[in-house]
Amino acid sequence: MGTDLNVQELFKAKNQVLDNILSNLKNWDGEIITGIDLIESNQEYLDELRDLNEKLNESEATSTYDEEYEYKLSLIIEEQRKLTQSLKEKQDGLKDNMEQIKKKDKVINSYMNTDKEPIFINKEL
């Protein structure tokens, strides 16, 4: 009976970790910096999830896989896909901006030649 209670607590903890990951993904504000923080935060949760799975395997629980777990995993995978796609789009946008800035700098440099000193013309002569 004590072992069953421990297994149930591990399943509850596992589901709570999945809820935390899912909540983080759904509450992401779309910014790059917070996206990086989110990935780091979720990595800690994933490490915790791995530890819980190891404990469940050690306890020789008959089933470490249930419908609620599967459903939450599918939601997490979908939200993670959205996060990854959004970050890739932002990365592409930043690359485009950098290319435009480089082109702008080339145009500016082609009009401005800083190697020559200014020449003054005296109109009175």
N, C-alpha and C positions, 0 to 999 in steps of 0.2 A: 504494500500500500504506500509506503514512504517513497519508494522508487517511482511509482506512478505519479505521485504528487510532484516530485522533482521534475519528471518529464513534462508534466503539464506546465510547470513554472517555466521551463526552458522554451516550450512552445509559445507561451504568452510573451516571454522576453523576445523571442524571435519575431513574432508578429508586431510587437511594439517597435523593434528596430526597423522593420519594413515600413511601418506607418511613418516613422521619423524620416526615412529616406524619401518616401512618397510626398510627404508634406514639404520637405525642402525643395523638391523638384517643382511642385505645383506653385510654391510661393516665390519662385525665382522672378526677379524684376526685369530680366532681360539684359542686364548690364554685364559687360565682360568681366570686370573685377569681381563682382558678386558671383559670377559663374565659376570663376576659379576658386573662390572661397567655398562655394557649394560643392564642387568636386572634391576638395580636400576634406570637407566635413563629411560628405557621404562616404569617402574612403575609410574614415574612422568607423562609421556604421557598418560598412562591408567587412572590415576586420573583425568587428564584434560579432557580426552574423556568422562569419567563418568559425570563430571560437564556439559559438552556440551550437553550430552544426557538429563540430568535433565532440562536444560534450554529449549531444544527443546520440551520436554514433557510439560513443563509449558506453552509454547507458543501455545500448542495444534495444532502443525503442523499436517497436514493430513497424511503425509508419512515421517517417519524418517528412512526409509530403501530404498535404491536404489541399482541398479546393480553395480555401481562403488564401493559403500561401501561394498557390499557383496564380490566383487572380491578382494578388498584390504584386507578384513578380511581373506579370504581364503589364500592369499599370506602370510599374517602375521602368520597365524596358521601353515603353512608349514615351514616357516623360524624358528619359535619358536620351532617347533618339531625338526628341524635339530640342533638348538642350544642346546636343552635339551639332545638329543642323544649324541652329541659330548662331552658335559660336563660329561655325565654319563660314556662314554668310557674313558675319561681322568681320572675320579675318579677311575675306575676299574684299569687302568694302574698304578696309584699312589698306590693303595692298593697292587697290585702285587709287585711293587718296595719295598714297606715297608716290605712285607713278605720276600722278598729276602734279604734285609738288616738284618732282624732279624735272618734269617738262617745263614747268613755270620757271624754275631756277635756270634752266638752259636758255630760255627765251630772254630772261632778264640779263643773264651774262652775255648773251650775244649783242644786246643793245648797249650794255655798259662795259667799256673796256677800261679797267682800272690801271693798266700798265702805263698809260700816257699821262703826262702832267697837263693841266689845262693851259690853253694858249689864249692870251688876251690880245685883241686887236685894237690898236689905237686909231679911232676914226678921224681924229684931228689931223693926221698926217697926210 
